[in-house]
Amino acid sequence: MAMRLVVEWTRTTVRLAVAEGSGGRVRLKGVYSQPLSTAAEVTEALRTLLKTQKSNAAQVIGVVPREQVLTRVVKFPATNPVELLQMVELYAKAQLPYPRDQMVIDFHLLSQQGGFSTVAVVACQREAIDRQLTVLHDAGLSVTLLTVSSWGVLGWYRQVRHSGSVAEPVLVANVDETRTDLVLISGGRILSSRSVSQGAQDWDVSGDAAELLMIEVERSRAAIRKELQGHEVQSVLLTGVGALRQWSDLVAQRVGLPVTVTDWHQPFKGWNTPTTSIGSPVVITGLAGSDVHGLLNLSPSEVRVQVSHREQVRTLVMTTLLLVGVLILGTMLLGLQASRQQQLAQQLEQVVARVEPTAKVVQEKTRSAQLVLSTLNDRRRLARMLSEVFHQTPSSVTLEGLTFERGRWELVLRGSVASTQEALSYMKQLEQVEGVGGVDLKYSTRRVTPLGDRIDFELVLRAQGSAS
């Protein structure tokens, strides 16, 4: 089963959720945390937590705190996803307070009506994103996706399944030790979100936690009225840490809304794995059970390209292994059939004088089987060469096409690299592949892409023994 790790850290804690599965079928295996005394301890604390895990994670999700991003609700005259992406890019360049090359953006759809789309544009400074990536990389993790803490609250709420007992739009307040996320959710979507750098630990010191929580709820309601006309909070759901049940009555009286308190572990009833979590693990458990393809993605473009390339290589390797398996099985079956036919032929040779016509037929079948075996041997030879080619292809090389010329026993590879030197190095690696008699560069062309200059190339691999 594929392993997934979700990593989050606050001013006082590093947290890790471990799950297994894929898509929407993910099972939570454990929640762990490590206290922090200074921000510089994050990497070392994360390494300590990772030592408890014996399996390499296929997916690693990092959490960006909501207070580190800015959100703008914008209405665009388009519903096509490609057109929306172009309009969001233009809006980001013209309207957001940072230069476009110094921020990472994504957007999610709020509503569509009459040919218009209302979207929430989410942006984060590239410097903050790079800090997150550096910590994860130094801990030995390859990031699959960076997303915002609000989406962890959404994932957790989807798993709670209140079955209509909570009126929507509902304002979900996840109270952590040093941070509070307030997320407006309706119909399984985030309508609005905000976060404050205060939590149960800070409010307990002041001695007036319920009053402070009520103030933040009111601020969220005011922000929602300003951003989303026609939408009003219908209820409040409290979760996380702190004396939530004691605060709920006062909050309900002051804001005039029904308030529900839900323990963070309610979606995981029957979960026998103990938790060592400090603070609220709502965000990481929510992301652990979410479909990664439906999450807001604040990963830089180069990380997205690397993730896409890893997935393509993994798919090609799996396809090749399946092909090799099928060919081997087919060879075994045909070999068994040929063996049986040869035994029959030996028996018929004893009576060949009496049944010579029948013996000739059997001999003809034997020759046909041997021809099939010869063909399958050629295919196995090709499969082995393909497998070695994919194995020798580094992550810096992007393969875009593959053609096999059977008549000349030539394999044509089309792809791109960052430089001509990398293309020549790749050719030398391919020359070492078993079964390859030579590698020729058919052409190479430089082109400019959004990610920088790329060298398109076409290589011809000649199998050993084939004509030059």
C-alpha positions as CSV (number, residue, x, y, z in Angstrom):
1,M,0.0,0.0,0.0
2,A,1.2,3.5,-0.8
3,M,2.3,5.6,2.2
4,R,1.4,9.2,2.8
5,L,3.0,11.6,5.2
6,V,1.5,15.0,6.2
7,V,3.8,17.4,8.0
8,E,2.8,20.6,9.9
9,W,4.7,22.7,12.4
10,T,3.7,25.6,14.6
11,R,5.6,27.8,17.0
12,T,5.6,25.0,19.6
13,T,5.1,21.7,17.9
14,V,6.0,19.6,14.8
15,R,3.3,17.1,13.8
16,L,3.2,14.1,11.5
17,A,0.2,12.1,10.3
18,V,0.9,8.7,8.6
19,A,-1.7,7.1,6.3
20,E,-1.8,4.4,3.6
21,G,-3.9,4.0,0.5
22,S,-4.6,6.2,-2.5
23,G,-7.3,8.5,-3.8
24,G,-10.3,8.7,-1.5
25,R,-9.5,5.3,0.2
26,V,-6.9,6.3,2.7
27,R,-6.6,4.8,6.2
28,L,-5.0,6.7,9.1
29,K,-2.2,4.8,10.7
30,G,-0.8,7.2,13.3
31,V,-0.4,10.7,14.5
32,Y,2.8,11.9,16.1
33,S,4.3,15.1,17.4
34,Q,7.4,16.6,18.9
35,P,7.5,19.8,21.0
36,L,9.7,22.7,19.9
37,S,11.4,25.3,22.0
38,T,12.8,27.3,19.1
39,A,12.0,27.5,15.4
40,A,15.5,26.3,14.5
41,E,14.7,22.8,16.0
42,V,12.1,22.0,13.3
43,T,14.3,20.0,11.0
44,E,15.8,17.9,13.8
45,A,12.5,17.3,15.5
46,L,11.1,16.2,12.1
47,R,14.0,13.8,11.6
48,T,13.3,12.3,15.0
49,L,9.6,11.7,14.1
50,L,10.6,10.2,10.7
51,K,12.8,7.6,12.5
52,T,9.6,5.9,13.8
53,Q,8.5,5.2,10.2
54,K,10.0,2.2,8.4
55,S,8.5,2.7,5.0
56,N,9.3,5.4,2.4
57,A,6.4,7.7,1.6
58,A,5.0,7.8,-1.9
59,Q,3.4,11.1,-1.1
60,V,4.5,14.0,1.2
61,I,2.2,16.9,1.9
62,G,3.5,20.0,3.6
63,V,1.2,22.5,5.3
64,V,1.4,26.3,4.9
65,P,-0.3,28.2,7.7
66,R,-3.3,30.2,6.5
67,E,-1.9,33.4,8.0
68,Q,1.0,33.2,5.6
69,V,-1.2,33.5,2.5
70,L,-3.5,36.1,1.1
71,T,-6.8,35.4,-0.5
72,R,-8.8,37.5,-3.0
73,V,-12.4,36.7,-4.1
74,V,-12.7,37.7,-7.8
75,K,-15.5,37.3,-10.4
76,F,-14.3,36.4,-13.9
77,P,-16.4,36.3,-17.2
78,A,-15.4,32.7,-18.0
79,T,-16.2,29.1,-17.0
80,N,-13.6,27.3,-19.0
81,P,-10.8,26.1,-16.8
82,V,-8.1,27.1,-19.2
83,E,-9.5,30.6,-19.6
84,L,-9.9,30.9,-15.9
85,L,-6.3,30.1,-15.4
86,Q,-5.2,32.7,-17.9
87,M,-7.4,35.3,-16.2
88,V,-6.1,34.4,-12.7
89,E,-2.5,34.9,-14.0
90,L,-3.4,38.3,-15.4
91,Y,-5.1,39.3,-12.2
92,A,-2.1,38.1,-10.1
93,K,0.3,40.2,-12.2
94,A,-1.8,43.4,-12.0
95,Q,-3.6,43.3,-8.7
96,L,-1.6,41.3,-6.1
97,P,0.9,43.3,-3.9
98,Y,3.9,41.2,-4.8
99,P,5.8,40.8,-8.2
100,R,4.6,37.7,-10.0
101,D,8.0,36.0,-9.9
102,Q,8.1,36.4,-6.1
103,M,4.9,34.5,-5.3
104,V,3.2,31.2,-5.9
105,I,-0.5,31.2,-6.7
106,D,-3.4,28.8,-7.1
107,F,-7.2,29.3,-7.1
108,H,-10.3,27.3,-6.3
109,L,-13.9,27.7,-7.6
110,L,-16.6,29.1,-5.3
111,S,-19.5,29.3,-7.8
112,Q,-20.5,29.6,-11.4
113,Q,-23.6,31.3,-12.8
114,G,-24.6,32.9,-16.1
115,G,-21.2,32.5,-17.7
116,F,-19.3,34.0,-14.8
117,S,-17.1,32.2,-12.2
118,T,-16.4,33.4,-8.7
119,V,-13.0,32.1,-7.5
120,A,-10.8,32.6,-4.6
121,V,-7.2,33.4,-5.7
122,V,-4.7,32.3,-3.1
123,A,-1.1,33.6,-3.1
124,C,1.9,33.1,-1.0
125,Q,5.3,34.8,-1.1
126,R,7.9,32.5,-2.7
127,E,10.3,33.1,0.2
128,A,7.8,31.5,2.6
129,I,7.3,28.5,0.3
130,D,11.1,28.1,-0.1
131,R,11.5,28.0,3.7
132,Q,8.9,25.2,3.9
133,L,10.6,23.2,1.1
134,T,14.0,23.7,2.7
135,V,12.9,22.2,6.0
136,L,11.3,19.2,4.4
137,H,14.2,18.6,2.0
138,D,16.8,18.8,4.9
139,A,14.7,16.2,6.7
140,G,15.1,13.9,3.7
141,L,11.6,14.3,2.2
142,S,10.7,14.9,-1.4
143,V,7.5,17.1,-1.5
144,T,4.5,16.0,-3.5
145,L,2.4,19.0,-2.7
146,L,2.2,22.1,-0.4
147,T,-1.3,23.2,0.6
148,V,-2.9,25.6,3.1
149,S,-4.0,24.6,6.6
150,S,-7.6,25.6,5.8
151,W,-7.8,22.7,3.4
152,G,-6.9,20.3,6.2
153,V,-9.9,21.7,8.2
154,L,-12.1,21.1,5.1
155,G,-10.8,17.5,4.8
156,W,-11.5,16.8,8.5
157,Y,-15.0,18.3,8.3
158,R,-15.8,16.1,5.3
159,Q,-14.9,13.0,7.3
160,V,-17.0,14.1,10.3
161,R,-20.3,13.5,8.3
162,H,-22.7,15.4,10.5
163,S,-25.6,14.2,8.3
164,G,-27.4,17.5,8.3
165,S,-27.1,18.1,12.1
166,V,-25.0,21.2,11.4
167,A,-26.6,24.1,9.4
168,E,-24.5,25.3,6.5
169,P,-22.7,27.5,5.7
170,V,-20.9,26.5,8.9
171,L,-17.9,28.3,10.4
172,V,-15.5,25.6,11.6
173,A,-13.1,27.0,14.2
174,N,-10.1,24.7,14.7
175,V,-8.5,25.9,18.0
176,D,-4.8,24.9,18.2
177,E,-2.3,25.8,20.9
178,T,-0.9,28.8,19.2
179,R,-3.1,29.3,16.1
180,T,-6.8,29.2,15.2
181,D,-8.2,28.5,11.7
182,L,-11.7,29.8,11.0
183,V,-13.1,28.2,7.8
184,L,-16.5,28.8,6.3
185,I,-17.7,25.6,4.6
186,S,-20.8,24.8,2.6
187,G,-21.6,21.9,0.2
188,G,-18.1,20.4,0.8
189,R,-16.4,23.6,-0.4
190,I,-14.4,26.4,1.3
191,L,-16.2,29.7,0.9
192,S,-14.0,31.8,3.1
193,S,-11.1,31.4,5.6
194,R,-8.9,33.3,7.9
195,S,-6.4,32.5,10.6
196,V,-5.1,34.2,13.7
197,S,-1.8,33.6,15.4
198,Q,-3.4,32.9,18.8
199,G,-4.8,29.7,20.2
200,A,-5.8,28.0,23.4
201,Q,-2.4,28.4,25.0
202,D,-2.4,32.2,24.4
203,W,-6.1,32.7,25.5
204,D,-5.7,30.6,28.7
205,V,-2.9,33.0,29.8
206,S,-5.3,36.0,29.3
207,G,-8.0,34.3,31.4
208,D,-10.7,35.3,29.0
209,A,-10.6,32.6,26.3
210,A,-14.3,32.5,25.5
211,E,-14.5,36.3,25.0
212,L,-11.5,36.3,22.7
213,L,-12.8,33.4,20.7
214,M,-16.2,35.1,20.3
215,I,-14.4,38.2,19.0
216,E,-12.6,36.2,16.3
217,V,-15.9,34.5,15.3
218,E,-17.5,38.0,14.9
219,R,-14.5,39.2,12.9
220,S,-14.9,36.2,10.5
221,R,-18.6,37.0,10.1
222,A,-17.8,40.6,9.2
223,A,-15.1,39.5,6.7
224,I,-17.6,37.0,5.1
225,R,-20.3,39.7,4.7
226,K,-17.7,41.9,3.0
227,E,-16.3,39.2,0.7
228,L,-19.4,37.2,-0.1
229,Q,-22.6,39.1,-0.3
230,G,-25.6,36.9,0.1
231,H,-23.8,34.4,2.3
232,E,-24.2,34.4,6.1
233,V,-22.9,32.0,8.8
234,Q,-25.7,29.7,9.9
235,S,-23.8,27.8,12.7
236,V,-20.5,27.4,14.4
237,L,-18.5,24.2,14.9
238,L,-15.7,24.2,17.5
239,T,-12.9,21.6,17.5
240,G,-9.3,21.2,18.4
241,V,-7.9,21.8,22.0
242,G,-8.9,23.9,25.0
243,A,-12.1,24.0,27.1
244,L,-14.3,24.1,24.0
245,R,-17.5,22.9,25.8
246,Q,-17.1,25.6,28.4
247,W,-16.6,28.3,25.8
248,S,-19.4,27.1,23.4
249,D,-22.4,28.4,25.6
250,L,-20.9,31.9,25.9
251,V,-20.1,32.0,22.2
252,A,-23.6,30.9,21.3
253,Q,-25.2,33.5,23.5
254,R,-23.0,36.3,22.2
255,V,-23.2,35.6,18.4
256,G,-26.7,34.3,18.4
257,L,-25.9,31.1,16.4
258,P,-26.1,27.4,17.3
259,V,-22.6,26.2,18.4
260,T,-21.5,22.5,18.1
261,V,-18.4,21.0,19.8
262,T,-16.8,18.0,18.0
263,D,-13.7,16.1,19.3
264,W,-11.0,16.0,16.6
265,H,-10.9,12.2,16.7
266,Q,-14.6,11.7,16.0
267,P,-14.0,10.7,12.3
268,F,-11.6,8.0,13.5
269,K,-13.9,6.0,15.9
270,G,-12.6,2.5,16.2
271,W,-9.1,3.6,15.3
272,N,-6.9,1.6,17.7
273,T,-3.5,3.2,16.9
274,P,-2.6,5.4,19.8
275,T,-1.8,9.1,19.2
276,T,1.1,11.0,20.8
277,S,-0.1,14.3,19.3
278,I,0.3,17.6,21.2
279,G,-2.2,20.3,20.2
280,S,-4.8,19.9,17.5
281,P,-4.1,17.3,14.7
282,V,-7.2,18.4,12.8
283,V,-5.3,19.8,9.9
284,I,-2.9,16.9,9.3
285,T,-5.6,14.2,9.8
286,G,-7.9,16.0,7.4
287,L,-5.2,16.1,4.7
288,A,-4.2,12.5,5.4
289,G,-7.7,11.4,4.4
290,S,-8.1,13.8,1.4
291,D,-7.7,13.1,-2.3
292,V,-4.5,14.9,-3.2
293,H,-5.7,15.8,-6.6
294,G,-8.5,17.9,-5.1
295,L,-6.3,20.0,-2.8
296,L,-5.2,23.6,-3.3
297,N,-1.6,23.4,-4.6
298,L,1.0,26.0,-3.7
299,S,3.9,24.0,-4.9
300,P,6.3,26.0,-7.2
301,S,6.3,25.1,-10.9
302,E,9.6,23.2,-10.7
303,V,8.2,20.9,-7.9
304,R,5.1,20.2,-9.9
305,V,7.3,19.3,-12.9
306,Q,9.4,16.9,-10.8
307,V,6.2,15.3,-9.3
308,S,4.7,14.8,-12.8
309,H,8.0,13.3,-14.1
310,R,8.2,10.9,-11.2
311,E,4.6,9.7,-11.9
312,Q,5.3,9.3,-15.6
313,V,8.5,7.2,-14.9
314,R,6.6,5.1,-12.3
315,T,3.8,4.5,-14.8
316,L,6.3,3.5,-17.6
317,V,8.2,1.2,-15.3
318,M,5.0,-0.5,-14.2
319,T,3.8,-0.9,-17.7
320,T,7.1,-2.4,-18.8
321,L,7.1,-4.8,-15.9
322,L,3.6,-5.9,-16.8
323,L,4.6,-6.4,-20.4
324,V,7.6,-8.4,-19.5
325,G,5.4,-10.5,-17.2
326,V,2.9,-11.2,-19.9
327,L,5.7,-12.1,-22.4
328,I,7.3,-14.5,-19.9
329,L,4.0,-16.2,-19.1
330,G,3.2,-16.5,-22.8
331,T,6.7,-17.9,-23.5
332,M,6.2,-20.5,-20.7
333,L,2.8,-21.5,-22.0
334,L,4.0,-21.8,-25.6
335,G,7.1,-23.6,-24.4
336,L,5.0,-26.1,-22.6
337,Q,2.8,-26.6,-25.7
338,A,5.9,-27.1,-27.8
339,S,7.3,-29.7,-25.3
340,R,4.1,-31.7,-25.5
341,Q,4.1,-31.5,-29.2
342,Q,7.7,-32.8,-29.3
343,Q,6.8,-35.7,-27.1
344,L,3.9,-36.6,-29.4
345,A,6.2,-36.3,-32.4
346,Q,8.6,-38.9,-30.8
347,Q,5.8,-41.3,-30.3
348,L,4.6,-40.9,-33.8
349,E,8.0,-41.5,-35.3
350,Q,7.8,-45.1,-34.0
351,V,4.8,-45.7,-36.3
352,V,5.8,-43.2,-39.0
353,A,5.8,-46.0,-41.6
354,R,2.1,-46.6,-41.0
355,V,1.0,-43.1,-40.3
356,E,3.4,-41.0,-42.3
357,P,0.9,-38.4,-43.4
358,T,-0.1,-37.7,-39.8
359,A,3.6,-37.6,-38.7
360,K,4.2,-34.9,-41.4
361,V,1.4,-32.8,-40.0
362,V,2.8,-33.0,-36.5
363,Q,6.3,-32.1,-37.7
364,E,4.8,-29.1,-39.4
365,K,3.2,-27.9,-36.2
366,T,6.5,-28.3,-34.4
367,R,8.2,-26.1,-36.9
368,S,5.4,-23.5,-36.4
369,A,5.8,-23.6,-32.6
370,Q,9.6,-23.1,-33.0
371,L,8.9,-20.0,-35.2
372,V,6.6,-18.6,-32.5
373,L,9.3,-19.2,-29.9
374,S,11.8,-17.3,-32.0
375,T,9.4,-14.4,-32.4
376,L,8.8,-14.3,-28.6
377,N,12.6,-14.4,-28.0
378,D,12.8,-11.3,-30.1
379,R,10.1,-9.6,-28.1
380,R,11.7,-10.5,-24.8
381,R,15.0,-9.0,-26.1
382,L,13.1,-5.8,-26.9
383,A,11.4,-5.8,-23.5
384,R,14.7,-6.2,-21.7
385,M,16.2,-3.3,-23.8
386,L,13.2,-1.1,-23.0
387,S,13.5,-1.9,-19.3
388,E,17.2,-1.0,-19.3
389,V,16.5,2.2,-21.2
390,F,13.9,3.4,-18.7
391,H,16.2,2.5,-15.8
392,Q,19.1,4.5,-17.3
393,T,16.9,7.5,-17.9
394,P,17.7,10.1,-15.2
395,S,15.0,12.5,-13.7
396,S,16.5,15.4,-15.7
397,V,15.5,13.8,-19.0
398,T,11.9,14.1,-20.1
399,L,10.8,11.3,-22.5
400,E,8.0,12.4,-24.9
401,G,7.8,9.7,-27.5
402,L,9.1,6.1,-28.3
403,T,9.0,4.3,-31.6
404,F,10.3,0.9,-32.6
405,E,11.3,0.2,-36.2
406,R,11.0,-3.6,-36.3
407,G,12.5,-4.0,-39.8
408,R,15.7,-2.3,-38.8
409,W,15.6,-3.2,-35.1
410,E,15.9,0.4,-34.2
411,L,14.4,2.2,-31.1
412,V,13.7,5.9,-31.6
413,L,13.5,8.1,-28.5
414,R,12.2,11.7,-28.5
415,G,12.4,14.0,-25.5
416,S,14.0,17.0,-24.0
417,V,16.8,18.0,-21.6
418,A,18.1,21.2,-20.1
419,S,21.3,21.3,-22.0
420,T,23.2,19.7,-24.9
421,Q,25.8,18.3,-22.4
422,E,23.0,16.4,-20.6
423,A,21.8,15.0,-24.0
424,L,25.4,13.8,-24.8
425,S,25.7,12.3,-21.3
426,Y,22.4,10.5,-21.8
427,M,23.6,9.1,-25.1
428,K,26.7,7.6,-23.3
429,Q,24.5,6.0,-20.7
430,L,22.3,4.4,-23.3
431,E,25.4,3.0,-25.1
432,Q,26.0,0.9,-22.0
433,V,22.5,-0.7,-22.1
434,E,22.7,-4.4,-22.8
435,G,21.5,-5.2,-26.3
436,V,22.3,-1.7,-27.7
437,G,24.8,-1.8,-30.5
438,G,25.0,2.0,-31.0
439,V,23.3,5.3,-30.3
440,D,22.9,8.0,-33.0
441,L,21.7,11.6,-32.5
442,K,19.2,12.2,-35.2
443,Y,18.6,15.8,-34.3
444,S,18.6,18.3,-31.5
445,T,16.7,21.6,-31.3
446,R,16.8,24.4,-28.6
447,R,13.4,25.9,-27.6
448,V,12.3,28.3,-25.0
449,T,9.7,27.2,-22.4
450,P,8.2,28.9,-19.3
451,L,10.6,26.8,-17.3
452,G,13.7,27.9,-19.2
453,D,15.6,26.7,-22.3
454,R,15.1,23.1,-23.3
455,I,16.9,20.9,-25.8
456,D,14.6,18.7,-27.8
457,F,16.3,15.6,-29.2
458,E,15.7,12.4,-31.2
459,L,18.0,9.4,-30.6
460,V,18.2,6.2,-32.6
461,L,19.2,3.1,-30.6
462,R,20.5,0.3,-32.9
463,A,20.2,-3.2,-31.4
464,Q,23.2,-5.4,-31.5
465,G,23.4,-7.5,-34.6
466,S,21.1,-5.1,-36.6
467,A,22.2,-3.5,-39.9
468,S,23.9,-0.1,-39.6
